[in-house]
Every structure is written in C-alpha cells, then in structure tokens.
C-alpha cells in the first residue's frame, strides 16, 4: 500500500512542479530560475512542517515521500546552477546557490518550529 501511496503522490507532485515551475519561470525576466527556487523552498518548508507535526505512515508516504519528493527537484536545481555558471552569470549563480541552500535549511527549521505552535 505504501508503494501505491508514494506513486500517486509522486505523480501529482511531478505534475504540480511542472505546471507551477513552467508558469513561474515564464514570468521571470531576470534569468534566475525562480520557479525551481520557489518550489524547492516551499517543499523544504512543507516537509519541515510535516515532520514537526509528526505525520507518519500512509500520509507521510503520500505527501512527504511521494508528493513533496517529486515536487521538489535537486537535479533541476543542479542543472540550472551549472547553466548559470556556464553563461557567466556569476552573481546570479552564487545568489541562486545561497538562496537555495541557506533558504531551504532555514525554511525547514521554520516549518518545524511553526508546526509545534
């Protein structure tokens, strides 16, 4: 049953990422991959909140592993980072790395903290 829940959550999360990421990146005129950044930061917060709430078993399989696991994307983040570097957009490259890593960790902490209030 857990495999089915992860699969359904993953299917829905991947579609949500594609739709939201594509829409947000089209709206961005600066070249920063804002869609991937937003999605990964939101996913960090939501997963932190779920962990803080003590969500387990089926719901965690569906939302945490499935949906959020496929909604967020480490590989696209890495590819976009490399592309920024190759295109010599160095300040954007370093900003993207800082926002992604530092922001993701902070938002996971914020999610955990807010969940216990």
N, CA, C and O of each residue as an XYZ file, in Angstrom:
468
protein
N       0.828     -1.194      0.000
C       0.000      0.000      0.000
C       0.873      1.261      0.000
O       0.547      2.245     -0.663
N       1.981      1.226      0.743
C       2.866      2.399      0.801
C       3.422      2.748     -0.576
O       3.535      3.922     -0.928
N       3.767      1.728     -1.348
C       4.313      1.966     -2.688
C       3.282      2.670     -3.556
O       3.631      3.573     -4.317
N       2.031      2.279     -3.457
C       0.957      2.920     -4.216
C       0.774      4.372     -3.785
O       0.586      5.249     -4.628
N       0.826      4.628     -2.495
C       0.688      5.996     -1.994
C       1.841      6.884     -2.456
O       1.631      8.033     -2.847
N       3.052      6.346     -2.408
C       4.215      7.104     -2.893
C       4.066      7.378     -4.386
O       4.343      8.487     -4.844
N       3.632      6.385     -5.139
C       3.471      6.541     -6.586
C       2.425      7.583     -6.953
O       2.659      8.409     -7.834
N       1.287      7.553     -6.296
C       0.230      8.536     -6.578
C       0.690      9.931     -6.175
O       0.500     10.891     -6.921
N       1.294     10.041     -4.995
C       1.817     11.338     -4.551
C       2.887     11.859     -5.491
O       2.915     13.047     -5.813
N       3.772     10.967     -5.934
C       4.836     11.356     -6.864
C       4.284     11.832     -8.190
O       4.770     12.817     -8.745
N       3.282     11.152     -8.703
C       2.629     11.543     -9.953
C       2.063     12.956     -9.831
O       2.285     13.799    -10.701
N       1.335     13.205     -8.753
C       0.713     14.519     -8.559
C       1.751     15.609     -8.295
O       1.609     16.731     -8.780
N       2.790     15.283     -7.530
C       3.841     16.255     -7.233
C       4.623     16.654     -8.470
O       4.963     17.825     -8.641
N       4.912     15.691     -9.334
C       5.662     15.989    -10.562
C       4.842     16.882    -11.489
O       5.384     17.798    -12.107
N       3.561     16.624    -11.588
C       2.699     17.465    -12.419
C       2.615     18.870    -11.837
O       2.702     19.855    -12.572
N       2.447     18.966    -10.532
C       2.374     20.283     -9.876
C       3.669     21.060    -10.098
O       3.635     22.263    -10.357
N       4.811     20.378     -9.996
C       6.102     21.045    -10.214
C       6.206     21.547    -11.646
O       6.617     22.684    -11.880
N       5.843     20.723    -12.584
C       5.932     21.118    -13.993
C       5.063     22.345    -14.271
O       5.531     23.311    -14.873
N       3.817     22.313    -13.842
C       2.884     23.408    -14.114
C       3.343     24.691    -13.414
O       3.456     25.737    -14.053
N       3.603     24.616    -12.120
C       3.996     25.811    -11.363
C       5.360     26.326    -11.799
O       5.534     27.530    -11.986
N       6.325     25.436    -11.963
C       7.671     25.852    -12.356
C       7.701     26.497    -13.728
O       8.360     27.518    -13.922
N       6.997     25.912    -14.675
C       6.941     26.468    -16.030
C       6.290     27.843    -16.017
O       6.784     28.779    -16.646
N       5.191     27.957    -15.304
C       4.482     29.240    -15.225
C       5.355     30.317    -14.582
O       5.448     31.432    -15.094
N       5.991     29.981    -13.460
C       6.813     30.971    -12.758
C       8.041     31.363    -13.564
O       8.399     32.540    -13.598
N       8.691     30.413    -14.210
C       9.889     30.726    -14.990
C       9.549     31.604    -16.198
O      10.367     32.427    -16.609
N       8.362     31.440    -16.766
C       7.947     32.298    -17.875
C       7.717     33.730    -17.409
O       7.925     34.673    -18.173
N       7.293     33.898    -16.169
C       7.019     35.225    -15.616
C       8.292     35.957    -15.213
O       8.288     37.180    -15.066
N       9.385     35.212    -15.033
C      10.643     35.807    -14.588
C      11.418     36.351    -15.783
O      11.684     35.631    -16.746
N      11.774     37.621    -15.707
C      12.527     38.233    -16.803
C      14.009     38.385    -16.468
O      14.785     38.836    -17.310
N      14.403     38.025    -15.281
C      15.777     38.228    -14.836
C      16.716     37.077    -15.193
O      17.934     37.249    -15.154
N      16.175     35.910    -15.538
C      17.021     34.769    -15.850
C      17.258     33.846    -14.674
O      17.770     32.740    -14.845
N      16.890     34.290    -13.477
C      17.010     33.431    -12.299
C      15.899     32.383    -12.365
O      14.742     32.737    -12.588
N      16.222     31.114    -12.177
C      15.199     30.063    -12.238
C      14.272     30.132    -11.023
O      14.328     29.282    -10.135
N      13.435     31.140    -11.000
C      12.589     31.435     -9.845
C      11.604     30.311     -9.555
O      11.261     30.074     -8.396
N      11.142     29.612    -10.597
C      10.193     28.521    -10.387
C      10.792     27.403     -9.557
O      10.187     26.958     -8.582
N      11.965     26.950     -9.930
C      12.632     25.876     -9.190
C      12.985     26.343     -7.779
O      12.825     25.595     -6.815
N      13.463     27.574     -7.662
C      13.803     28.109     -6.343
C      12.581     28.126     -5.433
O      12.644     27.641     -4.303
N      11.482     28.675     -5.910
C      10.258     28.750     -5.109
C       9.774     27.355     -4.713
O       9.441     27.110     -3.554
N       9.740     26.457     -5.677
C       9.254     25.099     -5.417
C      10.124     24.397     -4.378
O       9.595     23.763     -3.465
N      11.432     24.497     -4.501
C      12.322     23.830     -3.545
C      12.224     24.451     -2.159
O      12.281     23.734     -1.160
N      12.077     25.775     -2.082
C      11.928     26.420     -0.776
C      10.588     26.056     -0.140
O      10.521     25.777      1.057
N       9.535     26.059     -0.930
C       8.218     25.664     -0.417
C       8.245     24.216      0.057
O       7.705     23.895      1.116
N       8.867     23.347     -0.721
C       8.972     21.942     -0.331
C       9.745     21.757      0.964
O       9.381     20.919      1.789
N      10.813     22.534      1.153
C      11.589     22.458      2.398
C      10.728     22.849      3.589
O      10.750     22.195      4.632
N       9.970     23.923      3.417
C       9.079     24.370      4.499
C       8.014     23.317      4.794
O       7.802     22.958      5.952
N       7.350     22.826      3.761
C       6.259     21.873      3.957
C       6.738     20.564      4.580
O       6.067     20.002      5.445
N       7.887     20.084      4.144
C       8.413     18.849      4.719
C       8.810     19.070      6.183
O       8.574     18.207      7.029
N       9.412     20.224      6.480
C       9.720     20.548      7.877
C       8.464     20.611      8.724
O       8.440     20.111      9.848
N       7.426     21.223      8.188
C       6.154     21.330      8.916
C       5.567     19.942      9.173
O       5.084     19.660     10.269
N       5.611     19.078      8.156
C       5.072     17.722      8.327
C       5.843     16.942      9.390
O       5.248     16.253     10.217
N       7.152     17.053      9.362
C       7.965     16.357     10.357
C       7.659     16.893     11.745
O       7.525     16.126     12.699
N       7.550     18.219     11.857
C       7.213     18.821     13.143
C       5.845     18.398     13.655
O       5.640     18.295     14.865
N       4.916     18.155     12.755
C       3.576     17.693     13.122
C       3.559     16.221     13.501
O       2.582     15.732     14.069
N       4.632     15.519     13.188
C       4.696     14.095     13.483
C       3.901     13.244     12.505
O       3.453     12.150     12.849
N       3.725     13.745     11.283
C       2.999     12.988     10.262
C       3.776     11.717      9.948
O       4.976     11.770      9.679
N       3.107     10.593      9.981
C       3.772      9.310      9.734
C       2.927      8.425      8.819
O       1.863      8.825      8.346
N       3.404      7.276      8.596
C       2.787      6.180      7.840
C       2.238      6.596      6.486
O       2.954      7.210      5.695
N       0.983      6.274      6.204
C       0.413      6.473      4.879
C       0.423      7.908      4.414
O       0.743      8.183      3.258
N       0.080      8.823      5.291
C       0.053     10.238      4.905
C       1.453     10.743      4.585
O       1.640     11.511      3.642
N       2.440     10.310      5.374
C       3.819     10.708      5.087
C       4.305     10.093      3.778
O       5.011     10.745      3.008
N       3.929      8.839      3.525
C       4.311      8.200      2.259
C       3.739      8.973      1.078
O       4.441      9.231      0.099
N       2.470      9.340      1.171
C       1.804     10.047      0.085
C       2.331     11.470     -0.079
O       2.745     11.855     -1.173
N       2.319     12.252      1.000
C       2.709     13.668      0.915
C       4.210     13.898      0.991
O       4.781     14.578      0.139
N       4.850     13.335      2.004
C       6.265     13.609      2.233
C       7.181     12.978      1.200
O       7.989     13.661      0.571
N       7.052     11.680      1.033
C       7.930     10.979      0.099
C       7.452     11.159     -1.336
O       8.241     11.497     -2.218
N       6.163     10.935     -1.571
C       5.625     10.988     -2.925
C       5.502     12.402     -3.474
O       6.240     12.794     -4.377
N       4.561     13.163     -2.921
C       4.267     14.483     -3.476
C       5.447     15.443     -3.355
O       5.934     15.961     -4.360
N       5.905     15.680     -2.130
C       6.984     16.653     -1.939
C       8.297     16.141     -2.544
O       9.099     16.924     -3.053
N       8.506     14.832     -2.484
C       9.713     14.263     -3.078
C       9.820     14.510     -4.574
O      10.914     14.740     -5.089
N       8.703     14.464     -5.268
C       8.754     14.717     -6.711
C       8.451     16.169     -7.053
O       8.807     16.637     -8.134
N       7.804     16.881     -6.149
C       7.535     18.309     -6.345
C       8.835     19.092     -6.320
O       9.072     19.944     -7.177
N       9.674     18.805     -5.342
C      10.985     19.458     -5.274
C      11.931     18.725     -6.210
O      11.691     17.577     -6.583
N      13.007     19.402     -6.582
C      13.897     18.776     -7.556
C      15.337     19.215     -7.364
O      15.685     20.376     -7.583
N      16.156     18.283     -6.957
C      17.577     18.557     -6.781
C      18.299     18.564     -8.119
O      19.205     19.369     -8.332
N      17.908     17.682     -9.012
C      18.616     17.584    -10.297
C      18.397     18.823    -11.161
O      19.339     19.307    -11.789
N      17.169     19.343    -11.204
C      16.921     20.562    -11.984
C      17.663     21.738    -11.369
O      18.209     22.575    -12.088
N      17.685     21.806    -10.054
C      18.435     22.855     -9.358
C      19.905     22.807     -9.754
O      20.503     23.845    -10.040
N      20.492     21.620     -9.775
C      21.910     21.492    -10.142
C      22.141     21.880    -11.597
O      23.099     22.589    -11.903
N      21.269     21.419    -12.499
C      21.415     21.748    -13.912
C      21.318     23.253    -14.128
O      22.136     23.832    -14.843
N      20.331     23.884    -13.519
C      20.175     25.333    -13.679
C      21.358     26.084    -13.092
O      21.761     27.119    -13.624
N      21.916     25.577    -12.008
C      23.108     26.195    -11.420
C      24.285     26.135    -12.393
O      24.980     27.129    -12.603
N      24.494     24.980    -12.972
C      25.577     24.815    -13.948
C      25.360     25.734    -15.149
O      26.307     26.349    -15.638
N      24.125     25.828    -15.622
C      23.828     26.691    -16.765
C      24.099     28.161    -16.448
O      24.621     28.887    -17.293
N      23.751     28.603    -15.247
C      24.054     29.985    -14.853
C      25.559     30.213    -14.854
O      26.035     31.246    -15.325
N      26.306     29.252    -14.329
C      27.763     29.370    -14.286
C      28.352     29.377    -15.697
O      29.218     30.197    -16.002
N      27.892     28.480    -16.548
C      28.406     28.406    -17.918
C      28.082     29.667    -18.719
O      28.851     30.073    -19.590
N      26.950     30.274    -18.418
C      26.558     31.510    -19.109
C      27.174     32.757    -18.467
O      26.810     33.888    -18.789
N      28.116     32.517    -17.553
C      28.869     33.586    -16.888
C      27.976     34.576    -16.141
O      28.278     35.767    -16.064
N      26.887     34.072    -15.599
C      26.005     34.876    -14.743
C      26.393     34.568    -13.296
O      25.625     33.989    -12.529
N      27.623     34.982    -12.955
C      28.214     34.563    -11.689
C      27.483     35.088    -10.462
O      27.309     34.347     -9.494
N      27.058     36.327    -10.476
C      26.355     36.836     -9.288
C      25.012     36.129     -9.126
O      24.597     35.845     -8.003
N      24.333     35.843    -10.229
C      23.075     35.117    -10.168
C      23.312     33.676     -9.723
O      22.519     33.112     -8.968
N      24.407     33.087    -10.197
C      24.786     31.726     -9.822
C      24.980     31.621     -8.310
O      24.419     30.731     -7.672
N      25.775     32.531     -7.734
C      26.031     32.486     -6.295
C      24.783     32.824     -5.483
O      24.559     32.248     -4.419
N      23.980     33.746     -5.979
C      22.724     34.071     -5.296
C      21.796     32.862     -5.281
O      21.190     32.546     -4.258
N      21.692     32.195     -6.417
C      20.818     31.021     -6.532
C      21.264     29.923     -5.568
O      20.435     29.290     -4.914
N      22.567     29.701     -5.482
C      23.075     28.700     -4.546
C      22.761     29.085     -3.106
O      22.298     28.258     -2.320
N      23.014     30.341     -2.767
C      22.778     30.798     -1.391
C      21.297     30.738     -1.037
O      20.929     30.225      0.020
N      20.449     31.260     -1.915
C      19.008     31.222     -1.649
C      18.523     29.784     -1.494
O      17.717     29.487     -0.611
N      19.007     28.908     -2.339
C      18.541     27.523     -2.326
C      19.003     26.770     -1.089
O      18.191     26.160     -0.393
N      20.299     26.808     -0.810
C      20.813     26.040      0.320
C      20.444     26.668      1.662
O      19.870     26.005      2.526
N      20.770     27.927      1.831
C      20.502     28.581      3.111
C      19.003     28.731      3.329
O      18.491     28.448      4.412
N      18.301     29.182      2.285
C      16.855     29.343      2.395
C      16.146     28.033      2.671
O      15.223     27.989      3.484
N      16.564     26.961      2.004
C      15.937     25.658      2.210
C      16.100     25.150      3.631
O      15.152     24.647      4.234
N      17.305     25.285      4.160
C      17.551     24.841      5.538
C      16.762     25.697      6.520
O      16.132     25.168      7.436
N      16.790     27.018      6.334
C      16.041     27.898      7.236
C      14.541     27.628      7.184
O      13.877     27.599      8.220
N      14.011     27.431      5.986
C      12.573     27.184      5.875
C      12.170     25.830      6.437
O      11.050     25.680      6.926
N      13.044     24.853      6.379
C      12.751     23.575      7.034
C      12.663     23.782      8.549
O      11.772     23.243      9.206
N      13.588     24.563      9.090
C      13.530     24.890     10.529
C      12.269     25.675     10.862
O      11.619     25.401     11.871
N      11.917     26.641     10.034
C      10.704     27.431     10.265
C       9.475     26.532     10.226
O       8.583     26.658     11.065
N       9.427     25.626      9.257
C       8.305     24.683      9.179
C       8.171     23.841     10.427
O       7.071     23.668     10.952
N       9.289     23.315     10.907
C       9.277     22.521     12.141
C       8.819     23.380     13.318
O       7.994     22.954     14.126
N       9.368     24.602     13.404
C       9.030     25.485     14.527
C       7.563     25.885     14.522
O       6.921     25.899     15.572
N       7.031     26.208     13.356
C       5.631     26.628     13.268
C       4.666     25.477     13.521
O       3.536     25.692     13.958
N       5.108     24.276     13.249
C       4.214     23.141     13.421
C       3.941     22.829     14.883
O       2.937     22.188     15.194
N       4.795     23.258     15.772
C       4.613     22.957     17.194
C       3.919     24.085     17.955
O       3.717     23.993     19.166
N       3.561     25.135     17.247
C       2.865     26.242     17.916
C       1.435     25.922     18.222
O       0.722     26.754     18.782
